[in-house]
Amino acid sequence: MFKNLTKKRRIVMMALIVLAVMIVSVGLGFGIDFAYSAWYINKHTEAFDVSSKPLDENEIVVMSYNIRLATGDLYTEHRWRYRAPLVFKVIENNMPDILGVQEMKKIQENHFEKYLIGYGSYTPYRSKGVSAEACGIYYNESRFELLDKGFFFLSETPDKQSIGWDAEFPRICSWVRLKDKNGKEIYVFNTHLDHKGTVARIESIKLINDKINEFEAKNVILLGDFNFSEKSKIVENDPYKYVITLFTDSKYADGVNVLKAGATFNSYGRKKLNSYIIDFILFKSTDLKAKSYEVVDTKIDGQYPSDHYPVKTVFKYA
């Protein structure tokens, strides 16, 4: 087929054919890998229905969980297809009434929709495209009615997509207004602060608090991955010392029973990270008190479901 072509054109044609074969092979490989991942997750994951949980109208189980994004740790034992069944098992074992999730990709949201039955959800994304991550909020629909919802960017221009202060990425805070069966209303705010922006973390807290004050809410729960440590070595403008002037850290609330404390970032057990307490459940409320606090440091068959442990607080009505 190439005999009438010049040598140069034959080389170009061969190169194009090789490139086309490579593209088809890569595409086919990704397709097979995607199909295998879907099969694996479906085979090893069982759906569960939170509405089957006995309802205690005086207690609310709240969990914050950075589930580690699906595109991280590709082609390792920590990729999402192997972790997904473990993440859902952890959630099932704890049956939170309210769940805040960080680093959620669209494929993970699809799996949450499939395997978490009985939960309503609000999952706004901080951007569009493959890099998009959501701060998702899930709530027990048999208990709570969704009255309102929204999100804002953690920046000087919170109403439009933007990167704030010295942050590396656009960051958001999502929120929902829920009505409990007893008639009480609760605002839940879920955020993931920037990992590099030291100014951004402080300013983000200020912005979140200002937004909360606009609602004049009586019962507010703020949870998420704050990307600063409770045991920060920063003396000046310490973000943890600042945030606890505005909210109560549920771990240190009056009368709380601390079932297990410690680091919330585990890095898949690569090293000891005793000071990495960076995931929090904070609150300010006239009707809620923290009953118990726990870092859920579960491993399943020796595997870490995420590079973060979820934190769980049980609240009770005062």
GUMAR-495149 format. One line per field, with one value per residue (C-alpha): residue in three letters; x negated, y negated, z negated. Coordinates in pm, 1 decimal. Example, Ala and Ser with C-alpha at 12.3 -4.5 7.8 and 13.67 -1.06 7.14 Angstrom:
# GUMAR-495149
roza [ALA/SER] $
c1 [-1230.0/-1367.0] $
c2 [450.0/106.0] $
c3 [-780.0/-714.0] $
***
This chain:
# GUMAR-495149
roza [MET/PHE/LYS/ASN/LEU/THR/LYS/LYS/ARG/ARG/ILE/VAL/MET/MET/ALA/LEU/ILE/VAL/LEU/ALA/VAL/MET/ILE/VAL/SER/VAL/GLY/LEU/GLY/PHE/GLY/ILE/ASP/PHE/ALA/TYR/SER/ALA/TRP/TYR/ILE/ASN/LYS/HIS/THR/GLU/ALA/PHE/ASP/VAL/SER/SER/LYS/PRO/LEU/ASP/GLU/ASN/GLU/ILE/VAL/VAL/MET/SER/TYR/ASN/ILE/ARG/LEU/ALA/THR/GLY/ASP/LEU/TYR/THR/GLU/HIS/ARG/TRP/ARG/TYR/ARG/ALA/PRO/LEU/VAL/PHE/LYS/VAL/ILE/GLU/ASN/ASN/MET/PRO/ASP/ILE/LEU/GLY/VAL/GLN/GLU/MET/LYS/LYS/ILE/GLN/GLU/ASN/HIS/PHE/GLU/LYS/TYR/LEU/ILE/GLY/TYR/GLY/SER/TYR/THR/PRO/TYR/ARG/SER/LYS/GLY/VAL/SER/ALA/GLU/ALA/CYS/GLY/ILE/TYR/TYR/ASN/GLU/SER/ARG/PHE/GLU/LEU/LEU/ASP/LYS/GLY/PHE/PHE/PHE/LEU/SER/GLU/THR/PRO/ASP/LYS/GLN/SER/ILE/GLY/TRP/ASP/ALA/GLU/PHE/PRO/ARG/ILE/CYS/SER/TRP/VAL/ARG/LEU/LYS/ASP/LYS/ASN/GLY/LYS/GLU/ILE/TYR/VAL/PHE/ASN/THR/HIS/LEU/ASP/HIS/LYS/GLY/THR/VAL/ALA/ARG/ILE/GLU/SER/ILE/LYS/LEU/ILE/ASN/ASP/LYS/ILE/ASN/GLU/PHE/GLU/ALA/LYS/ASN/VAL/ILE/LEU/LEU/GLY/ASP/PHE/ASN/PHE/SER/GLU/LYS/SER/LYS/ILE/VAL/GLU/ASN/ASP/PRO/TYR/LYS/TYR/VAL/ILE/THR/LEU/PHE/THR/ASP/SER/LYS/TYR/ALA/ASP/GLY/VAL/ASN/VAL/LEU/LYS/ALA/GLY/ALA/THR/PHE/ASN/SER/TYR/GLY/ARG/LYS/LYS/LEU/ASN/SER/TYR/ILE/ILE/ASP/PHE/ILE/LEU/PHE/LYS/SER/THR/ASP/LEU/LYS/ALA/LYS/SER/TYR/GLU/VAL/VAL/ASP/THR/LYS/ILE/ASP/GLY/GLN/TYR/PRO/SER/ASP/HIS/TYR/PRO/VAL/LYS/THR/VAL/PHE/LYS/TYR/ALA] $
c1 [0.0/-302.4/-493.8/-386.2/-482.5/-815.6/-1036.7/-958.6/-584.7/-611.0/-787.1/-518.1/-239.6/-400.8/-444.8/-77.5/31.0/-187.5/-46.8/310.4/245.9/98.9/398.9/644.4/446.8/435.3/805.4/887.9/669.9/845.6/1182.7/1095.2/955.0/1268.0/1493.0/1288.8/1305.5/1683.9/1710.2/1477.5/1660.5/1999.0/1881.3/1728.6/1969.5/2307.8/2563.5/2719.5/3026.8/2986.7/3364.5/3338.7/3145.3/3351.7/3427.3/3325.0/3475.7/3258.8/2924.9/2762.5/2460.7/2237.6/1932.5/1668.3/1472.6/1201.5/1237.2/929.0/1004.2/1054.4/776.4/514.9/289.4/355.4/226.0/150.3/322.8/475.3/668.1/1040.0/1166.0/996.9/1086.7/1448.6/1590.6/1394.9/1516.4/1877.3/1826.4/1690.5/1992.4/2230.7/2069.9/2126.8/2457.0/2419.9/2735.1/2526.4/2212.1/1972.3/1740.5/1431.8/1228.6/1525.2/1493.2/1793.0/1734.4/1728.8/2051.6/2208.6/2102.0/2235.5/2569.0/2577.4/2465.3/2592.0/2967.4/3194.6/2962.1/3044.7/2742.9/2599.6/2266.2/2146.3/1810.1/1533.8/1461.2/1551.7/1377.9/1157.0/1002.9/1341.5/1384.8/1697.6/1767.6/2069.4/2326.7/2543.4/2836.9/3082.7/3397.2/3620.0/3522.4/3436.5/3616.8/3398.1/3512.5/3230.9/2880.8/2593.8/2219.2/1965.2/1603.1/1343.9/1205.9/1246.6/1522.0/1722.5/2011.3/1805.3/1546.0/1219.9/901.5/867.7/568.1/255.7/441.0/326.0/671.4/1027.0/1188.7/1553.7/1780.3/2113.5/2408.7/2755.6/3040.6/3215.3/3533.3/3529.9/3838.7/3866.0/3895.6/3545.2/3343.9/2974.0/2728.2/2444.2/2134.6/1873.9/1538.1/1189.1/940.3/635.5/325.6/73.7/237.5/160.6/342.2/622.6/693.3/739.5/939.3/1153.8/1252.4/1345.5/1555.0/1734.3/1814.0/1945.4/2169.3/2297.8/2376.3/2583.7/2822.1/2863.8/2881.0/2925.6/2769.1/2460.7/2224.2/1905.3/1700.6/1432.5/1065.1/910.9/554.6/411.7/319.5/467.7/105.6/-19.4/-366.7/-257.3/-251.8/-123.2/211.4/255.4/565.1/671.0/646.1/850.2/1124.9/1194.7/1266.2/1562.3/1671.6/1649.6/1430.9/1659.6/1365.0/1318.1/1681.7/1804.6/1915.2/1810.6/1696.0/1381.7/1390.8/1072.9/851.7/539.3/427.7/693.8/448.4/282.3/99.6/196.1/-23.7/-345.1/-472.7/-362.7/-172.7/-64.6/-34.7/180.6/516.1/657.4/1018.4/1270.7/1633.9/1701.4/2027.4/2206.8/2557.2/2829.8/2991.3/2705.4/2439.3/2159.1/2214.3/1918.4/1624.1/1423.9/1153.1/1272.5/931.8/1070.0/860.7/1026.6/816.4/512.6/611.8/674.4/1003.3/856.3/547.0/767.7/963.0/1319.8/1412.6/1749.0/1940.6/2270.0/2475.7/2771.6/3039.2/2996.9] $
c2 [0.0/-229.6/-143.3/-459.3/-688.7/-854.4/-728.2/-1033.4/-988.9/-617.0/-701.0/-957.6/-709.6/-437.0/-679.7/-778.8/-413.5/-336.6/-642.4/-538.3/-185.8/-329.1/-558.0/-274.3/-46.2/-305.6/-378.8/-8.7/36.8/-241.5/-99.3/247.8/103.4/-107.8/192.9/407.3/136.1/116.7/495.2/513.2/244.4/396.7/744.7/638.3/365.7/409.4/130.1/41.0/-158.9/-414.9/-425.1/-76.8/-228.1/-258.9/-627.1/-798.5/-1144.1/-1276.6/-1184.6/-1272.9/-1083.1/-1316.3/-1209.2/-1392.8/-1186.6/-1279.2/-976.4/-1051.7/-1142.6/-864.3/-976.5/-974.9/-671.7/-528.8/-178.2/-108.5/92.1/-237.3/-319.3/-384.0/-49.6/130.8/-129.9/-190.0/126.5/41.6/-318.6/-206.9/57.5/-207.4/-428.4/-134.7/-37.2/-388.0/-480.5/-858.6/-1067.9/-1348.7/-1284.9/-1541.6/-1412.6/-1581.7/-1512.0/-1355.9/-1300.5/-1245.6/-871.1/-851.0/-1048.9/-796.4/-512.8/-694.6/-735.8/-363.8/-217.6/-469.9/-420.4/-647.2/-946.8/-1279.2/-1465.8/-1796.3/-1774.0/-2102.0/-2100.0/-2357.9/-2353.6/-2179.0/-1899.2/-1612.5/-1812.9/-1882.2/-1784.9/-1817.1/-1887.0/-1660.2/-1657.1/-1348.9/-1331.4/-1067.4/-1142.5/-947.1/-1195.6/-1528.8/-1755.2/-1971.0/-2332.4/-2510.8/-2459.1/-2645.1/-2689.5/-2967.9/-3000.2/-3063.5/-3380.9/-3756.0/-3694.0/-3409.0/-3426.8/-3327.2/-3060.4/-3193.9/-3119.7/-3308.2/-3482.3/-3261.1/-2933.8/-2696.7/-2571.7/-2702.9/-2597.7/-2593.7/-2553.0/-2378.7/-2408.0/-2269.3/-2374.9/-2071.3/-2029.3/-1739.9/-1534.9/-1717.0/-2050.1/-2171.8/-2325.3/-2254.3/-2414.4/-2190.3/-2342.2/-2122.8/-2249.8/-2153.1/-2433.6/-2488.1/-2280.4/-2556.4/-2892.0/-2997.5/-3328.5/-3152.2/-2917.3/-3201.3/-3414.4/-3116.3/-3060.3/-3426.8/-3408.9/-3090.7/-3245.5/-3561.5/-3354.3/-3156.0/-3478.2/-3596.6/-3305.4/-3385.5/-3010.5/-2862.8/-2525.7/-2506.6/-2215.8/-2293.6/-1996.5/-1903.4/-1876.1/-2201.2/-2125.4/-2271.2/-2082.0/-2104.4/-2086.6/-2358.4/-2497.7/-2838.4/-3083.9/-3391.4/-3372.7/-3007.6/-2893.4/-2630.4/-2874.2/-3115.8/-2875.5/-2762.3/-3122.9/-3099.9/-2736.5/-2453.0/-2160.7/-1865.5/-1665.3/-1917.2/-2004.8/-1996.9/-1648.9/-1477.1/-1114.8/-1080.5/-721.5/-749.3/-1044.7/-1082.2/-1167.3/-1192.1/-1186.8/-845.9/-858.0/-489.8/-402.6/-511.0/-680.8/-788.4/-1114.9/-1176.1/-1551.0/-1536.3/-1611.5/-1807.2/-1685.0/-1842.3/-1850.5/-2192.0/-2345.2/-2633.3/-2567.5/-2646.4/-2303.1/-2058.2/-1916.0/-1676.5/-1338.2/-1142.5/-1190.9/-930.8/-900.1/-594.7/-441.8/-131.0/89.6/375.7/682.9/466.8/209.5/-162.8/-281.2/-631.2/-831.5/-1004.1/-851.0/-974.5/-1155.8/-1099.7/-1298.4/-1197.8/-1501.6/-1506.8/-1767.9/-1968.3] $
c3 [0.0/-40.0/280.6/466.8/175.0/124.6/-155.0/-366.3/-327.0/-405.2/-731.0/-817.3/-740.9/-949.2/-1237.2/-1217.8/-1215.4/-1518.1/-1698.7/-1616.2/-1745.1/-2065.5/-2119.5/-2061.3/-2293.6/-2571.1/-2532.3/-2535.6/-2842.2/-3029.3/-2926.4/-3053.4/-3375.4/-3431.1/-3370.5/-3609.6/-3876.4/-3843.5/-3865.4/-4166.7/-4365.1/-4286.0/-4386.4/-4718.3/-4832.0/-4993.4/-4996.9/-5328.4/-5424.9/-5704.7/-5751.3/-5904.1/-6193.9/-6515.3/-6563.2/-6886.9/-6855.3/-7137.8/-6974.7/-6643.2/-6510.0/-6307.2/-6106.7/-5903.0/-5651.9/-5401.4/-5173.7/-4958.2/-4599.6/-4346.8/-4113.9/-4387.6/-4438.8/-4092.7/-4028.1/-4393.4/-4661.6/-4779.3/-4462.5/-4497.5/-4368.6/-4658.0/-4918.5/-4821.2/-4983.4/-5300.0/-5311.4/-5283.8/-5551.6/-5789.7/-5721.3/-5765.6/-6094.8/-6232.2/-6060.4/-6085.5/-6073.5/-5924.1/-5718.3/-5574.0/-5299.8/-5157.6/-4840.4/-4663.9/-4289.2/-4061.8/-4034.2/-4413.3/-4435.8/-4197.6/-4425.8/-4734.4/-4558.5/-4480.1/-4812.1/-5069.8/-5072.9/-5274.2/-5262.8/-5108.7/-4976.9/-4866.4/-4682.2/-4527.6/-4345.8/-4373.4/-3998.0/-3674.8/-3489.9/-3602.9/-3888.1/-4049.0/-4412.0/-4624.0/-4988.5/-5017.8/-5296.2/-5355.1/-5595.3/-5710.5/-5509.4/-5746.5/-6016.0/-5855.7/-5612.0/-5388.7/-5419.4/-5237.1/-5096.6/-4936.4/-4909.9/-4876.6/-4774.7/-5040.1/-4886.9/-4871.1/-4611.1/-4767.4/-4520.3/-4215.8/-4142.4/-4274.6/-4465.3/-4790.1/-4943.1/-4927.0/-4859.0/-4585.4/-4484.5/-4483.6/-4810.5/-4912.4/-5210.3/-5159.2/-5394.9/-5453.3/-5679.3/-5823.2/-6026.0/-6270.7/-6350.9/-6683.3/-6501.1/-6583.1/-6300.5/-6246.6/-6006.8/-5889.6/-5726.2/-5555.9/-5432.0/-5319.7/-5381.8/-5164.9/-5237.0/-5160.4/-5223.8/-5579.7/-5533.8/-5348.1/-5638.3/-5887.4/-5645.1/-5545.4/-5907.2/-5940.4/-5624.3/-5732.8/-6069.9/-5902.2/-5676.8/-5975.0/-6160.6/-5865.3/-5922.9/-6293.8/-6349.1/-6696.0/-6615.6/-6394.1/-6323.9/-6133.3/-6020.5/-5771.9/-5690.5/-5813.4/-5701.2/-6019.0/-6329.1/-6672.4/-6792.7/-6561.5/-6626.7/-6497.3/-6785.5/-6604.8/-6421.3/-6515.8/-6321.3/-6574.9/-6865.4/-6659.3/-6552.5/-6909.3/-7005.2/-6768.5/-6803.9/-7052.2/-6952.1/-7026.6/-7161.4/-7441.6/-7509.6/-7867.4/-7971.4/-7646.7/-7662.6/-7449.8/-7328.8/-7121.2/-7034.3/-6823.9/-6472.9/-6203.7/-5911.1/-5883.2/-5545.0/-5500.8/-5797.6/-5625.3/-5941.2/-6284.8/-6264.2/-6620.0/-6572.6/-6259.0/-6416.4/-6122.8/-6089.4/-6325.1/-6428.1/-6580.5/-6693.5/-6857.5/-6971.5/-7220.7/-7188.1/-7126.4/-7355.0/-7261.1/-7423.5/-7280.5/-7046.8/-6856.9/-6595.2/-6401.6/-6331.0/-6163.1/-5937.6/-5751.2/-5678.6/-5747.7/-5484.4/-5534.4/-5379.7/-5337.8/-5425.5/-5685.6/-5969.5/-6004.6/-6323.0/-6489.0/-6747.1/-6902.0/-6996.7/-7227.3/-7274.1/-7591.8] $
***
